Amino acid sequence: MLKFVYTFLLMLGAAWGPVAHAESVLFLNPGKTDEAFWISYSQFMQAAAKDLRIDLRILYSQRMPELTVAQARLALQGPDRPNYLVFVNEQYVAPQILRLAQGSGVKLFTVNASLTANQLSLLGERSDRLGSLVPNDEEGGYLMLKELIRQHPPVAPGQVIELLAFSGLKITPSSQLREQGMLRALAEHPEVRLRQVVYGGWSRGRAYEQAKLLFRRYPNVSLVWSANDEMAFGAMQAYSETGGVPGKDALFSGVNTSPAALQAMIDGRLSVLVGGHFTLGGWALVELHDVEMGVDLDQYGGRDRLIPVLQLIDKAHAKRLLAMGASPDYGVNFRRLSAKGRPTSYRYPFSLQTLMR
């Protein structure tokens, strides 16, 4: 594995090249190069970088935290260092990256999953850690189950609605938080019985194999909650093979605004879809560009912020987002979002509504 990591890094290092502008950003993308969510995440960042004239480089770690750390080591201790390193605290890699960054001169910014309270207390204050933008994952998990239950036909007194849940990874903060939100909604509905939570590792194939067993074990399940779209598709495939019709005989939910998920929402196969967090990397670049221009983020909402980007996507939203994805700039003027020269009452309008205007 280690040999593969360094071979992979050498190949990527050749593509890094000299920095073309003073303001350079490297994003360590934790996903795979064929993973719809992380591809869309990178595309939105590229649109922001082009508008803001930022020299952006993106490296994928293929869901291997050891590769993320190796990429960070090369970027932070090699000869061609970026001005800013943006990364995700996926599988809790942040402490290792912060240790590598000491004395490098590179400024750090975390997105999607930031440092935990325990990590922050252990690492202390760091002048090179600029801040973070994370989504409302707990609320997203909550909203998803609440909407599934709302859409389910009412049951007679004494009867129950059976639920299956597909979470991501036990050691991933976003997975943990979405699951907590699901459990909060469940506590508000005693008529719903959670049969089992399984960890599908964000994978369609793994969720499919799990769902084949679970639907045999629990044939009366009529609600299926999934922490991302890929696991929802795996569960839907397994359910279809039992003769059931997703969206009719059982209601399915998922997270992410991939083209496939948006189309499934439009077609009615997905009953509930939550999304919008693919934008966080692009919004982070707006803040980093402002930092470069001398803006103090503490005066405009704080350095570490939870952004309510996860929201319910209805069919009308899905159609607009599908059309928007075909535009290379997403129709957003990122420069106009800057806090530079604005009163301190200004707050960055980081939301899906900014895309929908």
C-alpha positions in Angstrom: 0.0 0.0 0.0 2.8 2.5 1.0 4.6 1.8 -2.3 1.4 2.6 -4.2 0.9 5.8 -2.3 4.3 7.2 -3.1 4.1 6.1 -6.8 0.8 7.9 -7.0 2.2 11.0 -5.4 5.1 11.1 -7.8 2.7 11.0 -10.7 0.6 13.8 -9.2 3.6 15.9 -8.2 4.7 16.1 -11.8 1.3 17.7 -12.5 1.7 20.3 -9.8 4.2 22.4 -11.6 5.2 26.0 -10.7 2.7 28.2 -9.1 1.3 30.6 -11.6 -0.1 33.2 -9.2 0.7 34.5 -5.8 -2.7 33.2 -4.5 -2.5 29.4 -4.9 -4.7 26.8 -3.2 -4.4 23.1 -3.0 -7.5 21.1 -2.2 -7.1 17.5 -0.9 -10.2 15.9 -2.1 -10.9 12.8 0.0 -13.1 11.1 -2.6 -12.6 9.0 -5.6 -12.1 10.3 -9.1 -15.3 8.6 -10.2 -17.4 9.6 -7.2 -20.2 11.8 -8.3 -20.4 14.0 -5.1 -16.7 14.7 -5.0 -16.5 15.4 -8.7 -19.3 18.0 -8.4 -17.6 19.4 -5.3 -14.4 19.9 -7.4 -16.3 21.4 -10.3 -18.0 24.0 -8.1 -14.6 24.9 -6.6 -13.1 25.2 -10.1 -15.9 27.6 -11.1 -15.2 29.8 -8.0 -11.4 29.7 -8.6 -11.8 30.8 -12.2 -14.0 33.7 -11.2 -11.8 34.7 -8.3 -8.6 34.2 -10.4 -7.2 31.7 -7.9 -4.6 29.1 -8.9 -6.4 26.0 -7.7 -5.0 22.4 -7.7 -7.0 19.4 -6.7 -5.7 16.0 -5.6 -8.0 13.0 -4.9 -7.1 10.5 -2.2 -9.4 7.7 -3.5 -10.9 7.3 0.0 -7.5 6.4 1.5 -6.7 8.6 4.5 -3.0 7.5 4.3 -2.8 9.0 0.8 -4.4 12.3 2.0 -1.6 12.5 4.7 1.1 11.6 2.1 -0.3 14.3 -0.3 -0.2 16.8 2.5 3.4 16.0 3.4 4.5 16.5 -0.2 2.6 19.8 -0.4 3.6 21.2 2.9 7.3 20.1 3.0 8.1 20.0 -0.7 9.6 22.8 -2.9 6.3 24.0 -4.5 4.1 24.9 -1.6 0.7 26.4 -2.0 -0.3 29.6 -0.2 -3.4 27.7 1.2 -4.2 24.1 1.9 -7.9 23.2 2.0 -8.8 19.7 3.3 -11.5 17.6 5.0 -11.1 16.0 8.4 -12.2 12.7 6.9 -11.4 9.8 9.2 -9.8 12.4 11.5 -6.7 13.1 9.5 -6.5 16.8 10.6 -4.1 16.4 13.5 -1.5 14.7 11.3 -1.9 17.5 8.7 -1.6 20.2 11.3 1.6 18.7 12.6 3.1 18.5 9.1 2.1 22.1 8.5 4.1 23.6 11.4 6.7 26.0 10.1 5.7 25.4 6.4 4.2 28.9 5.9 1.1 27.4 4.4 -2.3 28.6 5.7 -4.9 25.9 6.5 -8.6 25.8 6.0 -11.0 22.8 6.6 -14.2 22.1 4.9 -17.2 19.7 5.4 -15.7 18.0 8.5 -13.6 20.2 10.8 -11.5 19.5 13.8 -13.4 18.0 16.7 -13.6 19.8 20.0 -11.2 17.2 21.5 -8.7 17.8 18.6 -8.9 21.5 19.0 -8.2 21.3 22.7 -5.2 19.1 22.2 -3.7 21.1 19.3 -4.5 24.5 20.8 -4.6 27.8 18.9 -2.7 27.9 15.6 -2.1 31.1 13.6 -1.9 29.1 10.4 -5.4 27.6 10.9 -7.6 30.2 9.2 -11.0 28.6 9.8 -13.6 26.1 8.6 -16.9 25.8 6.8 -19.0 22.7 7.7 -22.6 21.7 6.7 -25.6 21.2 9.0 -25.2 17.4 8.8 -27.2 16.6 11.9 -30.1 18.7 10.7 -29.8 17.1 7.3 -30.3 13.7 8.7 -33.2 14.9 10.8 -35.0 16.7 7.9 -34.6 13.6 5.8 -36.4 11.2 8.2 -39.0 13.8 9.1 -40.0 14.2 5.5 -40.0 10.4 4.9 -42.4 10.0 7.8 -44.6 12.9 6.6 -45.0 11.3 3.2 -45.8 7.9 4.6 -49.5 7.0 4.7 -50.9 7.1 8.2 -51.1 3.8 10.1 -53.8 2.5 12.4 -53.4 2.9 16.2 -51.1 0.2 17.5 -49.4 -0.5 14.1 -45.9 0.5 13.3 -43.9 1.9 10.3 -40.7 -0.1 9.8 -37.5 1.7 9.0 -34.1 0.7 7.8 -31.1 3.0 7.9 -27.9 3.0 5.9 -25.2 5.1 7.5 -21.8 5.8 6.0 -18.6 5.1 8.1 -18.5 5.0 11.9 -15.3 7.1 12.0 -16.5 9.9 9.6 -18.0 13.0 11.4 -20.6 13.7 8.7 -21.9 10.1 8.9 -22.1 10.3 12.7 -23.9 13.6 12.6 -26.5 12.5 10.0 -27.2 9.4 12.0 -27.7 11.5 15.1 -30.2 13.6 13.3 -32.0 10.6 12.1 -32.2 9.3 15.7 -33.5 12.7 16.9 -36.4 12.5 14.4 -37.1 8.9 15.3 -37.5 9.9 19.0 -40.3 12.2 17.9 -42.2 9.4 16.2 -43.0 6.4 18.4 -45.1 4.9 15.5 -41.8 4.3 13.6 -39.7 1.3 14.5 -36.0 1.3 13.5 -35.3 -2.3 12.5 -31.5 -1.9 11.9 -28.7 0.6 11.2 -25.9 -0.7 8.9 -22.8 1.0 7.7 -22.6 1.0 3.9 -19.3 2.9 3.7 -20.9 5.3 1.2 -20.8 2.5 -1.3 -23.6 1.5 -3.7 -22.3 -2.1 -4.0 -21.9 -2.6 -0.2 -25.4 -1.2 0.5 -26.8 -3.4 -2.2 -25.4 -6.5 -0.6 -26.5 -5.4 2.9 -30.0 -4.6 1.6 -30.5 -7.9 0.0 -30.2 -9.6 3.4 -32.1 -6.9 5.3 -35.2 -6.9 3.0 -35.4 -10.7 3.5 -35.0 -10.3 7.2 -37.5 -7.4 7.5 -40.1 -7.9 4.6 -42.4 -5.2 6.0 -40.0 -2.3 5.8 -41.6 0.7 4.1 -39.1 3.5 4.9 -35.4 3.5 4.0 -33.1 6.3 5.2 -29.6 6.6 3.6 -26.8 9.0 4.4 -25.9 9.4 0.8 -27.3 8.8 -2.7 -25.0 5.9 -3.6 -26.2 3.8 -0.7 -29.8 4.7 -1.5 -29.3 3.5 -5.1 -27.9 0.2 -3.8 -30.8 -0.3 -1.4 -33.3 0.6 -4.2 -31.8 -2.0 -6.5 -32.1 -4.7 -3.9 -35.7 -3.7 -3.1 -36.6 -3.8 -6.8 -35.3 -7.3 -7.0 -37.8 -8.3 -4.3 -40.6 -7.1 -6.6 -41.1 -3.9 -4.7 -41.4 -0.5 -6.4 -39.2 2.3 -4.8 -41.3 5.4 -4.3 -44.5 3.4 -4.2 -44.2 0.3 -2.0 -41.4 1.8 0.1 -40.1 5.4 0.4 -36.4 6.0 0.0 -34.2 9.0 0.9 -30.7 10.1 0.1 -28.2 12.9 0.4 -26.3 14.6 -2.5 -27.3 16.4 -5.7 -25.6 14.2 -8.2 -27.4 14.1 -11.6 -28.6 10.6 -11.0 -30.1 11.6 -7.6 -31.7 14.6 -9.0 -33.2 12.6 -11.8 -34.4 9.9 -9.4 -36.2 12.7 -7.4 -37.9 14.0 -10.5 -38.9 10.4 -11.5 -40.3 9.7 -8.0 -38.0 6.8 -7.3 -36.4 8.8 -4.5 -39.1 10.3 -2.3 -36.8 12.6 -0.2 -33.5 14.2 -1.2 -31.3 16.5 0.8 -28.3 18.3 -0.7 -26.3 21.5 -1.2 -23.1 20.8 0.6 -21.2 20.3 -2.7 -20.9 24.1 -2.6 -18.8 24.4 0.5 -15.4 24.2 -1.2 -16.4 27.1 -3.6 -17.6 29.2 -0.7 -14.3 28.5 1.2 -12.4 30.0 -1.8 -14.5 33.2 -1.5 -13.3 33.5 2.1 -9.7 32.7 1.3 -9.7 35.3 -1.4 -11.0 37.8 1.1 -8.3 36.8 3.6 -5.7 37.5 0.8 -7.2 41.0 0.5 -7.0 41.7 4.2 -10.5 40.8 5.3 -10.8 39.7 9.0 -13.2 36.8 9.0 -13.9 37.2 12.7 -15.8 40.4 11.8 -18.0 38.7 9.2 -19.5 35.8 11.1 -16.4 34.1 12.5 -13.6 31.9 11.3 -15.3 28.6 12.1 -18.9 28.4 10.8 -21.6 25.9 10.4 -23.5 26.7 7.2 -27.1 25.5 6.7 -26.5 24.3 3.1 -28.2 21.0 3.5 -31.8 21.4 2.6 -34.7 19.4 1.2 -34.7 19.3 -2.6 -38.1 19.1 -4.2 -38.8 18.2 -7.9 -38.7 21.9 -8.9 -35.3 22.4 -7.2 -34.0 19.2 -8.8 -34.9 20.3 -12.3 -33.1 23.7 -11.7 -30.0 22.1 -10.3 -29.8 19.6 -13.2 -29.9 22.5 -15.7 -27.5 24.5 -13.6 -24.9 21.7 -13.5 -24.6 22.0 -17.3 -23.2 25.6 -16.9 -19.5 25.8 -16.1 -19.9 28.8 -13.8 -23.2 27.6 -12.1 -24.5 31.1 -12.8 -22.8 32.5 -9.7 -20.7 35.7 -9.6 -18.4 34.7 -6.8 -16.6 38.1 -6.7 -19.8 39.8 -5.7 -20.0 37.6 -2.5 -16.8 39.2 -1.1 -17.0 41.0 2.3 -14.2 43.4 1.2 -15.4 47.0 1.8 -18.7 45.9 3.3 -20.0 46.9 6.8 -19.4 44.3 9.5 -23.1 43.5 9.6 -22.6 41.7 6.2 -22.9 37.9 6.3 -21.7 35.7 3.4 -24.9 34.4 1.6 -23.6 30.8 1.3 -26.7 28.8 0.5 -28.5 27.0 -2.3 -30.7 30.1 -2.7 -27.6 32.0 -4.0 -27.5 29.4 -6.8 -31.2 29.6 -7.5 -31.3 33.4 -8.1 
